[in-house]
Amino acid sequence: MNSRIIAFTKDWDDVPTSATHILRGMGKDRPVLWISSIGTRKFNMGSRKDLSRVSSRLCSCFRRAELKENNIRVLKPVLIPQAKFGFSRWFNRKLLSALIARELRDMGSGLIEYWCFVPNAVDFVPGKHENCGAENSVCKVVYYCVDDWEKFKNLDGRWMKGKEEEMLDRADVIFAASRYLEKKCRLRAGERVHYMPHGVTYDKFSAALEIRKKGIPSDMASFQKPVIGFYGNIYPWIDFDLVEWLAENRPKWSFVLIGEVFCDISRLKKLKNIHFTGRREHDNLPAYCAGFDAGIIPYDMKDLRMESVHPAKTREFLAAGVPVVACDLPEFRQENVWGDALIVCGKKEEWLAALERQISRKDHVEISKRVAGEDWSERIKRIRAVVDACSRA
């Protein structure tokens, strides 16, 4: 009998991440209740985005979960954000428990699995010996650790650290997306921790090989070659000093950054060869990759969070046949199994030589084949095998 999944994760319409791919895979053969963002930071009255999100949530707070695809239904609860104290924690738990119980009645039968992609979800999962409110008196709790939460500058690091410690004590299975996170989690959770690097939707991104031959999107075709590409949300942890320096030193190259902007980029917009396109939907990214001569991952290594980062876009670039130049992330030093398809640079002076080498390559098919065995479908099989084999709480 298949399990039923209750997942605490990001907003459904946000940029797809590992959580999106995993839950979509799981939702093909079992019911999934996707609970959109439960609040990891304080509400900002001065933020239009925060006000818009709350307004949207208030309008839908009493609605039933919406069926999105396959067996995935999305619930958008209105909760007190960053609930630290007695009443707010009690209120959130009572409200969400009632909403979950209502949805479970339409999700069939079977063991309940709580999948937590944020550590503060520990406030909403049953204790080890607590009845989970269904025909099964106990359930499984899975923590999927993808970030070093205490090091986010826009979050309360001490609070997030405490929540993660509670989660590591409670979870039956922990997955860590990088070796750094695996080591950190093992210090508290031992053998319950499993290293699980990101996968790639290989067929989707390898389609870029044919798109490259037939014709790339018109907005990409307008950029002067070579095109150096990046995609993802534009946050302050991108090394804008590096991007600016590269663009100034190669004024005839086009640097194209695809993604929604969440910080000040005014100084970069002054350079005519740096282009910000805004967000493009994930399904369209392979076509944009087809227009890249090289991909870059230029994160700011002064940000302490970079010790733990393992960018999912790395495998997507490679599947699309795009050679990559990246900052010196510890995960790349330990896990680079792709050879010279990925060149890691420390000092900024190394970037130009690396990019010169990558943009001259023609072995796009061979680059793509290096990640052919890393499809998300294979990752999900491994994940399910670990979860199914673990003992219940």
Beta strands, then each sheet from edge to edge (+ up, - down):
strand 1: 4-8
strand 2: 32-35
strand 3: 66-69
strand 4: 72-75
strand 5: 112-116
strand 6: 140-145
strand 7: 173-176
strand 8: 193-195
strand 9: 227-231
strand 10: 254-258
strand 11: 274-278
strand 12: 294-297
strand 13: 324-327
strand 14: 342-345
sheet 1: 3+ 4- 2- 1- 5- 6- 7- 8-
sheet 2: 11+ 10+ 9+ 12+ 13+ 14+
end
